[in-house]
Amino acid sequence: MTAESIKEYLRASPFVPFTVRVPDYPPMRVPYPDFAHLSPKGKTMFVFTEKGEGVRMLDVVMITVLEPEQQGR
C-alpha cells in the first residue's frame, strides 16, 4: 500500500468508511477520517480503535488492502 492511496481514502468527499487489512492481524475499521492518521513521511499509519481501547500503529507497506464499506450498511 502507498501513503497516497491511503490519503485518497481519508480525504474522500463524501467520506466512505473502510477496513484496513494487514496479514496476521484483525481487520481494523475506520468509521470516520479522524480515526486514522498517517505519519508526516507516510511510512506509518495510526488507526484508533472504535471501542476506545487504544491505537494501532501500522507499517504502511504491510497494509494489504483498504476495503470500502458498501453503501447502505
Phi and psi in radians as a Rosetta constraint file:
Dihedral C 1 N 2 CA 2 C 2 CIRCULARHARMONIC -1.994 0.35
Dihedral N 2 CA 2 C 2 N 3 CIRCULARHARMONIC 2.724 0.35
Dihedral C 2 N 3 CA 3 C 3 CIRCULARHARMONIC -1.071 0.35
Dihedral N 3 CA 3 C 3 N 4 CIRCULARHARMONIC -0.646 0.35
Dihedral C 3 N 4 CA 4 C 4 CIRCULARHARMONIC -1.103 0.35
Dihedral N 4 CA 4 C 4 N 5 CIRCULARHARMONIC -0.694 0.35
Dihedral C 4 N 5 CA 5 C 5 CIRCULARHARMONIC -1.082 0.35
Dihedral N 5 CA 5 C 5 N 6 CIRCULARHARMONIC -0.745 0.35
Dihedral C 5 N 6 CA 6 C 6 CIRCULARHARMONIC -1.145 0.35
Dihedral N 6 CA 6 C 6 N 7 CIRCULARHARMONIC -0.749 0.35
Dihedral C 6 N 7 CA 7 C 7 CIRCULARHARMONIC -1.034 0.35
Dihedral N 7 CA 7 C 7 N 8 CIRCULARHARMONIC -0.650 0.35
Dihedral C 7 N 8 CA 8 C 8 CIRCULARHARMONIC -1.065 0.35
Dihedral N 8 CA 8 C 8 N 9 CIRCULARHARMONIC -0.731 0.35
Dihedral C 8 N 9 CA 9 C 9 CIRCULARHARMONIC -1.148 0.35
Dihedral N 9 CA 9 C 9 N 10 CIRCULARHARMONIC -0.773 0.35
Dihedral C 9 N 10 CA 10 C 10 CIRCULARHARMONIC -1.230 0.35
Dihedral N 10 CA 10 C 10 N 11 CIRCULARHARMONIC -0.495 0.35
Dihedral C 10 N 11 CA 11 C 11 CIRCULARHARMONIC -1.704 0.35
Dihedral N 11 CA 11 C 11 N 12 CIRCULARHARMONIC -0.007 0.35
Dihedral C 11 N 12 CA 12 C 12 CIRCULARHARMONIC -1.004 0.35
Dihedral N 12 CA 12 C 12 N 13 CIRCULARHARMONIC 2.471 0.35
Dihedral C 12 N 13 CA 13 C 13 CIRCULARHARMONIC -2.339 0.35
Dihedral N 13 CA 13 C 13 N 14 CIRCULARHARMONIC 1.964 0.35
Dihedral C 13 N 14 CA 14 C 14 CIRCULARHARMONIC -1.313 0.35
Dihedral N 14 CA 14 C 14 N 15 CIRCULARHARMONIC 2.660 0.35
Dihedral C 14 N 15 CA 15 C 15 CIRCULARHARMONIC -1.192 0.35
Dihedral N 15 CA 15 C 15 N 16 CIRCULARHARMONIC 2.413 0.35
Dihedral C 15 N 16 CA 16 C 16 CIRCULARHARMONIC -2.039 0.35
Dihedral N 16 CA 16 C 16 N 17 CIRCULARHARMONIC 2.099 0.35
Dihedral C 16 N 17 CA 17 C 17 CIRCULARHARMONIC -0.959 0.35
Dihedral N 17 CA 17 C 17 N 18 CIRCULARHARMONIC 2.594 0.35
Dihedral C 17 N 18 CA 18 C 18 CIRCULARHARMONIC -2.537 0.35
Dihedral N 18 CA 18 C 18 N 19 CIRCULARHARMONIC 2.879 0.35
Dihedral C 18 N 19 CA 19 C 19 CIRCULARHARMONIC -1.988 0.35
Dihedral N 19 CA 19 C 19 N 20 CIRCULARHARMONIC 2.366 0.35
Dihedral C 19 N 20 CA 20 C 20 CIRCULARHARMONIC -1.707 0.35
Dihedral N 20 CA 20 C 20 N 21 CIRCULARHARMONIC 2.260 0.35
Dihedral C 20 N 21 CA 21 C 21 CIRCULARHARMONIC -2.062 0.35
Dihedral N 21 CA 21 C 21 N 22 CIRCULARHARMONIC 2.293 0.35
Dihedral C 21 N 22 CA 22 C 22 CIRCULARHARMONIC -2.302 0.35
Dihedral N 22 CA 22 C 22 N 23 CIRCULARHARMONIC 2.416 0.35
Dihedral C 22 N 23 CA 23 C 23 CIRCULARHARMONIC -0.967 0.35
Dihedral N 23 CA 23 C 23 N 24 CIRCULARHARMONIC 2.464 0.35
Dihedral C 23 N 24 CA 24 C 24 CIRCULARHARMONIC 1.010 0.35
Dihedral N 24 CA 24 C 24 N 25 CIRCULARHARMONIC 0.573 0.35
Dihedral C 24 N 25 CA 25 C 25 CIRCULARHARMONIC -2.552 0.35
Dihedral N 25 CA 25 C 25 N 26 CIRCULARHARMONIC 2.506 0.35
Dihedral C 25 N 26 CA 26 C 26 CIRCULARHARMONIC -1.092 0.35
Dihedral N 26 CA 26 C 26 N 27 CIRCULARHARMONIC 2.576 0.35
Dihedral C 26 N 27 CA 27 C 27 CIRCULARHARMONIC -1.069 0.35
Dihedral N 27 CA 27 C 27 N 28 CIRCULARHARMONIC 2.557 0.35
Dihedral C 27 N 28 CA 28 C 28 CIRCULARHARMONIC -2.104 0.35
Dihedral N 28 CA 28 C 28 N 29 CIRCULARHARMONIC 2.112 0.35
Dihedral C 28 N 29 CA 29 C 29 CIRCULARHARMONIC -1.537 0.35
Dihedral N 29 CA 29 C 29 N 30 CIRCULARHARMONIC 2.386 0.35
Dihedral C 29 N 30 CA 30 C 30 CIRCULARHARMONIC -1.988 0.35
Dihedral N 30 CA 30 C 30 N 31 CIRCULARHARMONIC 1.679 0.35
Dihedral C 30 N 31 CA 31 C 31 CIRCULARHARMONIC -1.364 0.35
Dihedral N 31 CA 31 C 31 N 32 CIRCULARHARMONIC -0.434 0.35
Dihedral C 31 N 32 CA 32 C 32 CIRCULARHARMONIC -2.513 0.35
Dihedral N 32 CA 32 C 32 N 33 CIRCULARHARMONIC 2.698 0.35
Dihedral C 32 N 33 CA 33 C 33 CIRCULARHARMONIC -1.038 0.35
Dihedral N 33 CA 33 C 33 N 34 CIRCULARHARMONIC -0.477 0.35
Dihedral C 33 N 34 CA 34 C 34 CIRCULARHARMONIC -1.200 0.35
Dihedral N 34 CA 34 C 34 N 35 CIRCULARHARMONIC -0.172 0.35
Dihedral C 34 N 35 CA 35 C 35 CIRCULARHARMONIC -1.534 0.35
Dihedral N 35 CA 35 C 35 N 36 CIRCULARHARMONIC -0.029 0.35
Dihedral C 35 N 36 CA 36 C 36 CIRCULARHARMONIC -2.470 0.35
Dihedral N 36 CA 36 C 36 N 37 CIRCULARHARMONIC 2.593 0.35
Dihedral C 36 N 37 CA 37 C 37 CIRCULARHARMONIC -2.621 0.35
Dihedral N 37 CA 37 C 37 N 38 CIRCULARHARMONIC 2.467 0.35
Dihedral C 37 N 38 CA 38 C 38 CIRCULARHARMONIC -1.744 0.35
Dihedral N 38 CA 38 C 38 N 39 CIRCULARHARMONIC 2.526 0.35
Dihedral C 38 N 39 CA 39 C 39 CIRCULARHARMONIC -1.153 0.35
Dihedral N 39 CA 39 C 39 N 40 CIRCULARHARMONIC 2.794 0.35
Dihedral C 39 N 40 CA 40 C 40 CIRCULARHARMONIC -0.954 0.35
Dihedral N 40 CA 40 C 40 N 41 CIRCULARHARMONIC -0.603 0.35
Dihedral C 40 N 41 CA 41 C 41 CIRCULARHARMONIC -1.575 0.35
Dihedral N 41 CA 41 C 41 N 42 CIRCULARHARMONIC -0.063 0.35
Dihedral C 41 N 42 CA 42 C 42 CIRCULARHARMONIC 1.325 0.35
Dihedral N 42 CA 42 C 42 N 43 CIRCULARHARMONIC 0.318 0.35
Dihedral C 42 N 43 CA 43 C 43 CIRCULARHARMONIC -1.662 0.35
Dihedral N 43 CA 43 C 43 N 44 CIRCULARHARMONIC -0.324 0.35
Dihedral C 43 N 44 CA 44 C 44 CIRCULARHARMONIC -2.251 0.35
Dihedral N 44 CA 44 C 44 N 45 CIRCULARHARMONIC 2.429 0.35
Dihedral C 44 N 45 CA 45 C 45 CIRCULARHARMONIC -2.070 0.35
Dihedral N 45 CA 45 C 45 N 46 CIRCULARHARMONIC 2.353 0.35
Dihedral C 45 N 46 CA 46 C 46 CIRCULARHARMONIC -1.893 0.35
Dihedral N 46 CA 46 C 46 N 47 CIRCULARHARMONIC 2.220 0.35
Dihedral C 46 N 47 CA 47 C 47 CIRCULARHARMONIC -2.120 0.35
Dihedral N 47 CA 47 C 47 N 48 CIRCULARHARMONIC 2.089 0.35
Dihedral C 47 N 48 CA 48 C 48 CIRCULARHARMONIC -1.441 0.35
Dihedral N 48 CA 48 C 48 N 49 CIRCULARHARMONIC 2.376 0.35
Dihedral C 48 N 49 CA 49 C 49 CIRCULARHARMONIC -1.307 0.35
Dihedral N 49 CA 49 C 49 N 50 CIRCULARHARMONIC 2.559 0.35
Dihedral C 49 N 50 CA 50 C 50 CIRCULARHARMONIC -1.115 0.35
Dihedral N 50 CA 50 C 50 N 51 CIRCULARHARMONIC -0.581 0.35
Dihedral C 50 N 51 CA 51 C 51 CIRCULARHARMONIC -1.519 0.35
Dihedral N 51 CA 51 C 51 N 52 CIRCULARHARMONIC 0.025 0.35
Dihedral C 51 N 52 CA 52 C 52 CIRCULARHARMONIC 1.393 0.35
Dihedral N 52 CA 52 C 52 N 53 CIRCULARHARMONIC 0.244 0.35
Dihedral C 52 N 53 CA 53 C 53 CIRCULARHARMONIC -1.458 0.35
Dihedral N 53 CA 53 C 53 N 54 CIRCULARHARMONIC -0.076 0.35
Dihedral C 53 N 54 CA 54 C 54 CIRCULARHARMONIC 2.692 0.35
Dihedral N 54 CA 54 C 54 N 55 CIRCULARHARMONIC -2.757 0.35
Dihedral C 54 N 55 CA 55 C 55 CIRCULARHARMONIC -2.321 0.35
Dihedral N 55 CA 55 C 55 N 56 CIRCULARHARMONIC 2.540 0.35
Dihedral C 55 N 56 CA 56 C 56 CIRCULARHARMONIC -1.895 0.35
Dihedral N 56 CA 56 C 56 N 57 CIRCULARHARMONIC 2.398 0.35
Dihedral C 56 N 57 CA 57 C 57 CIRCULARHARMONIC -1.892 0.35
Dihedral N 57 CA 57 C 57 N 58 CIRCULARHARMONIC 2.115 0.35
Dihedral C 57 N 58 CA 58 C 58 CIRCULARHARMONIC -2.117 0.35
Dihedral N 58 CA 58 C 58 N 59 CIRCULARHARMONIC 2.459 0.35
Dihedral C 58 N 59 CA 59 C 59 CIRCULARHARMONIC -1.366 0.35
Dihedral N 59 CA 59 C 59 N 60 CIRCULARHARMONIC 2.112 0.35
Dihedral C 59 N 60 CA 60 C 60 CIRCULARHARMONIC -0.978 0.35
Dihedral N 60 CA 60 C 60 N 61 CIRCULARHARMONIC -0.650 0.35
Dihedral C 60 N 61 CA 61 C 61 CIRCULARHARMONIC -1.188 0.35
Dihedral N 61 CA 61 C 61 N 62 CIRCULARHARMONIC -0.298 0.35
Dihedral C 61 N 62 CA 62 C 62 CIRCULARHARMONIC -1.485 0.35
Dihedral N 62 CA 62 C 62 N 63 CIRCULARHARMONIC -0.247 0.35
Dihedral C 62 N 63 CA 63 C 63 CIRCULARHARMONIC -1.243 0.35
Dihedral N 63 CA 63 C 63 N 64 CIRCULARHARMONIC 2.144 0.35
Dihedral C 63 N 64 CA 64 C 64 CIRCULARHARMONIC -1.544 0.35
Dihedral N 64 CA 64 C 64 N 65 CIRCULARHARMONIC -0.615 0.35
Dihedral C 64 N 65 CA 65 C 65 CIRCULARHARMONIC -2.791 0.35
Dihedral N 65 CA 65 C 65 N 66 CIRCULARHARMONIC 2.626 0.35
Dihedral C 65 N 66 CA 66 C 66 CIRCULARHARMONIC -1.991 0.35
Dihedral N 66 CA 66 C 66 N 67 CIRCULARHARMONIC 2.116 0.35
Dihedral C 66 N 67 CA 67 C 67 CIRCULARHARMONIC -1.871 0.35
Dihedral N 67 CA 67 C 67 N 68 CIRCULARHARMONIC 1.949 0.35
Dihedral C 67 N 68 CA 68 C 68 CIRCULARHARMONIC -1.211 0.35
Dihedral N 68 CA 68 C 68 N 69 CIRCULARHARMONIC 2.542 0.35
Dihedral C 68 N 69 CA 69 C 69 CIRCULARHARMONIC -1.293 0.35
Dihedral N 69 CA 69 C 69 N 70 CIRCULARHARMONIC 2.601 0.35
Dihedral C 69 N 70 CA 70 C 70 CIRCULARHARMONIC -1.260 0.35
Dihedral N 70 CA 70 C 70 N 71 CIRCULARHARMONIC 2.401 0.35
Dihedral C 70 N 71 CA 71 C 71 CIRCULARHARMONIC -1.162 0.35
Dihedral N 71 CA 71 C 71 N 72 CIRCULARHARMONIC 2.544 0.35
Dihedral C 71 N 72 CA 72 C 72 CIRCULARHARMONIC 1.615 0.35
Dihedral N 72 CA 72 C 72 N 73 CIRCULARHARMONIC 0.126 0.35
